[in-house]
Amino acid sequence: MLSTDPGAVRDFEAFARQTGNELVEQTTEGNTTAHILRRR
């Protein structure tokens, strides 16, 4: 997923914890953050 919302970093961390999915990586370039998750 790509996002431009700075709050999405925390949101994806919480989403991964709540759903049991693995948050593999989050990288930011400019104002865009890539969120990589692995489904359980």
Secondary structure, DSSP 8 states (H G I E B T S, - for coil): -EE--TTHHHHHHHHHHHHT-EEEEEEEETTEEEEEEE--
